[in-house]
């Protein structure tokens, strides 16, 4: 005997009307309210410190005076941008920013991947944890402390490096008067400071690889190097491209904390170390021109956004999983 279906059960079997617009948004919030409550502090942080300050970009188009405020300052259009691009230094400054960031991104990516792979291949558990802590530790050292160490190492008269060069029969190098050495020195310091910390993401990606793949390769007689070459590195491609996209968005931003702490106001080293951020800082402190500083910052943001969108579209054509959006 067949059981009769009640009215409520028959309504439950009917296809539900698809929610759209505001109703769908409210339903989603109500359904996952605890998850959104956990995300709320982070959303508020970015809203207050990243989105609300965007209103201040209007300063880049004004002759800003603190006494008059944003609403009372005179609108001057693109005059502040012209001031930056009319100087003879802007090409050199932009080139230094791009060149140094290219060195940082390339060397940092390669070394971070190498560290992650080597840590993964270490068999001893306690040694792996110790090595991982050792390579991550420099990230937590202030650039001010690093600058003091660099001064002791590279000083012409008392530096350890020059003492070693003299002991080998060479002539001491005036590092703080020779700009040609500093792109590579800054690259080495950046790698030492950040590559270990950057390897954490790659370590997590490697940990997510299915171990059955490695077991199958071992059964087929693959060596450890072959597993790295044909399994680990290809499966890291998506993560590498994603992090490169994020890095390219900041390629017009120099590492101000590092460069200013180490180079400071040494004009002899400006030809190879002066970047947009240090130039803007000097313009703000020496000239007190907040409008020009805001204009250059706005220029950095716009170019960075264009680069991210462009490279993201290129990455999407080759591998859709690697794109950000």
C-alpha positions, 0 to 999 in steps of 0.5 A: 500500500502506497503512503500518501504524501502530505502537503508540506512534503509535496511543497518540499519536493517542488523546485525552489525559486532561485533567489537573486539580488538583495534576497540572495545576499541576505540569505547568504549572510543568514546562512553563513553568519558565523563565518562572516562574523569571523571575517568581519574584523579583517574586512573592517581593517581593510575598509578603514585603512585601505579604502577610506584613505582613497578619498585622499587621492584628490590631494594629487590634483590640488595645491594642497595646504594643510591649513585649508584642508582637502575641501579648501585647497586649490584644484590644479589638475595634472600640474603635480604630475608634470612637476615630477616628469619634467625633472631630469631624474625621473627616468633614472628613478623609475629605472632604478625602481624597476631594475631593483624590484626585478632583481628582488622578485627573480632572486627571491622567487628562485631562492624561496622555491629552492629553500622549500624544496630542500627543506622538504627533502630533509629526512630528519624531523628535528633538523628540518624544524631547526633549519626552517626556523633558521632561514625564517629568522632574518625576516624578523630582524629590523632593517635598522639593525641590518644597516648597522651590520652592513656598515660594520661589514663594508666600512672602508677602514674597519669593515670585515670585508675590506680587511679580508680583501687586504689580507688576500693582497687586494685593495680595499673597496669604498663601498659607500662611495661606489654605486655600481656595487649596490644593486647586487648588494641590496639583492643579496640582503633582500634574499637573506632577509625575505627568501626564508619567510617567502618559502613558507607558501611553497612549503605549504603547496608542496605539503598539499601534493598527493604523496601517491604521486611520489610513491608511484614515481618511486615504483617506476624507479625515479630518483629524488632529483627526477621527482623534484624536476618532474613532479614538485616543480611542475605542480608548483607552477600555479602558486609561482605564477599567482605570487608573481602576479601579486609581486608585479602589482608592487613593482613600482614600489621600492622597499623604502624601509630597506633602502632608506635604512641602509643608503640613507641620504648618501647622494653618491649612491643615488645613481643606482639606489634612488627609487620612487619611494625615497625620492617622494620621501625627500620631496615631502621632507625637504620641500614639504610638498604633499601634493607632489608626493601624492601625485607620484604615489597615485602614479605608482598605484595606477601603473601597478594596477595596469600591470596586474590586470595585463599580466593576469590576462596573459596568465589566464590564456596560458593557465586559467588556474593561475589567474587571480580573477 
